[in-house]
């Protein structure tokens, strides 16, 4: 399928362009005249030592002569407006020719002379190859202590916890991915958070993934990193938007399992008390406990169902949707929801009768009918929520089919 090309994007091709590259080195650049020449030399050396034909595609938004140096060194240059790091990778998609991509920075902090581990992993069938600075080497002064000992380890731990992955360095900019997988990622992030989005979606897509150690070098003398150029707040902002990506794409982590805990706790407070108060030693569980349980169970069921919807939305494979459609087959789920609703109404009938017989007053105090009514309310709410969840689930399935 032919991808639309942004009219603001222009491709510059060198005279000695590689005709059929197997590898595409795809790297954004913003005013990197100090390092771009050496970087391209490193890439060409890395390609030779890996024994592979490759192209170097520089996505350039510079106001200096970065583009001219890159073209002169034999790289392709994609001239784009300055719109963010993630957007640069999105802009590059129609122009990538290789079957496997290697991404990174052109500031000579990632050693692109060492491409062979990435190429070897690709040849072994891996679709996503993460570089890891922590498994490799980090030169003295190459990474600020705040990043090395706090920011990167903490955000990596959070992502691994949410998505049950085992990455050691989610912010490493040097990474490889097959062209097919890169297109299926459908990146949306415009800025620094692209790094987390790529990692998260690699998990969602169930890509065959590995890590390779890399060498992380110190900035060249006279060069300021982009974070330092942007000011002291830039690393904190980058961390914040990366966390936003993790929490957004991992919303079910905060909903599905906690929802089950709340639901089970709520049921444990409601079901044993349907027959009336329950004495447990010095503690008496009564109507107040049932109302508390009703609240927990309702909140829990809402979380579970919302968590399932989040799982479905962020599962590009369609396997999660298929699994839940089987569990909530329309006829069975609708009938079951209806029966639960009717059962809830039946449990409320004794309470309503007492209310009517008492001339619409509740002077008799708490009776067994009150306990049954609380259970009935929970059944009514659960039945209705299960019915609407079934409708939403099947609406999502119909939407997926219409898009396909």
Rosetta blueprint (number, residue, H / E / L):
1 X L
2 X L
3 X L
4 X L
5 X L
6 X L
7 X L
8 X L
9 X L
10 X E
11 X E
12 X E
13 X L
14 X L
15 X L
16 X L
17 X L
18 X L
19 X L
20 X L
21 X L
22 X L
23 X E
24 X E
25 X E
26 X E
27 X E
28 X E
29 X E
30 X L
31 X L
32 X L
33 X L
34 X L
35 X L
36 X H
37 X H
38 X H
39 X H
40 X H
41 X H
42 X H
43 X H
44 X H
45 X H
46 X H
47 X H
48 X H
49 X H
50 X H
51 X L
52 X L
53 X L
54 X E
55 X E
56 X E
57 X E
58 X E
59 X E
60 X E
61 X L
62 X L
63 X L
64 X L
65 X L
66 X H
67 X H
68 X H
69 X H
70 X H
71 X H
72 X H
73 X L
74 X L
75 X L
76 X E
77 X E
78 X E
79 X E
80 X L
81 X L
82 X L
83 X L
84 X L
85 X H
86 X H
87 X H
88 X H
89 X H
90 X H
91 X H
92 X H
93 X H
94 X H
95 X H
96 X L
97 X L
98 X L
99 X L
100 X E
101 X E
102 X E
103 X E
104 X E
105 X E
106 X L
107 X L
108 X L
109 X L
110 X E
111 X L
112 X L
113 X L
114 X L
115 X L
116 X H
117 X H
118 X H
119 X H
120 X H
121 X H
122 X H
123 X H
124 X L
125 X L
126 X L
127 X L
128 X E
129 X E
130 X E
131 X E
132 X E
133 X E
134 X E
135 X E
136 X E
137 X E
138 X E
139 X L
140 X L
141 X L
142 X L
143 X L
144 X L
145 X H
146 X H
147 X H
148 X H
149 X H
150 X H
151 X H
152 X H
153 X H
154 X H
155 X H
156 X H
157 X H
158 X H
159 X H
160 X H
161 X H
162 X H
163 X H
164 X L
165 X L
166 X L
167 X L
168 X L
169 X L
170 X L
171 X L
172 X L
173 X L
174 X L
175 X E
176 X E
177 X E
178 X E
179 X H
180 X H
181 X H
182 X H
183 X H
184 X H
185 X H
186 X L
187 X L
188 X L
189 X L
190 X L
191 X L
192 X L
193 X L
194 X H
195 X H
196 X H
197 X H
198 X H
199 X H
200 X H
201 X H
202 X H
203 X H
204 X H
205 X L
206 X L
207 X L
208 X L
209 X E
210 X E
211 X E
212 X E
213 X E
214 X E
215 X E
216 X E
217 X L
218 X L
219 X L
220 X L
221 X L
222 X L
223 X L
224 X L
225 X L
226 X H
227 X H
228 X H
229 X H
230 X H
231 X L
232 X L
233 X L
234 X H
235 X H
236 X H
237 X H
238 X H
239 X H
240 X H
241 X H
242 X H
243 X H
244 X H
245 X H
246 X H
247 X H
248 X H
249 X H
250 X L
251 X H
252 X H
253 X H
254 X H
255 X L
256 X H
257 X H
258 X H
259 X H
260 X H
261 X H
262 X H
263 X H
264 X H
265 X H
266 X H
267 X H
268 X H
269 X H
270 X H
271 X H
272 X H
273 X H
274 X L
275 X L
276 X L
277 X L
278 X E
279 X E
280 X E
281 X L
282 X L
283 X E
284 X E
285 X E
286 X L
287 X H
288 X H
289 X H
290 X H
291 X H
292 X H
293 X H
294 X H
295 X H
296 X H
297 X H
298 X H
299 X H
300 X H
301 X H
302 X H
303 X H
304 X H
305 X H
306 X H
307 X H
308 X H
309 X H
310 X H
311 X H
312 X H
313 X H
314 X L
315 X L
316 X L
317 X L
318 X L
319 X H
320 X H
321 X H
322 X H
323 X H
324 X H
325 X H
326 X H
327 X H
328 X L
329 X L
330 X H
331 X H
332 X H
333 X H
334 X H
335 X H
336 X H
337 X H
338 X H
339 X H
340 X H
341 X H
342 X H
343 X H
344 X H
345 X H
346 X H
347 X H
348 X H
349 X H
350 X H
351 X H
352 X H
353 X H
354 X H
355 X H
356 X H
357 X H
358 X L
359 X L
360 X L
361 X L
362 X L
363 X L
364 X L
365 X L
366 X L
367 X L
368 X H
369 X H
370 X H
371 X H
372 X H
373 X H
374 X H
375 X H
376 X H
377 X H
378 X H
379 X H
380 X H
381 X H
382 X H
383 X H
384 X H
385 X H
386 X H
387 X H
388 X H
389 X H
390 X H
391 X H
392 X H
393 X H
394 X H
395 X H
396 X H
397 X H
398 X H
399 X H
400 X H
401 X H
402 X H
403 X H
404 X L
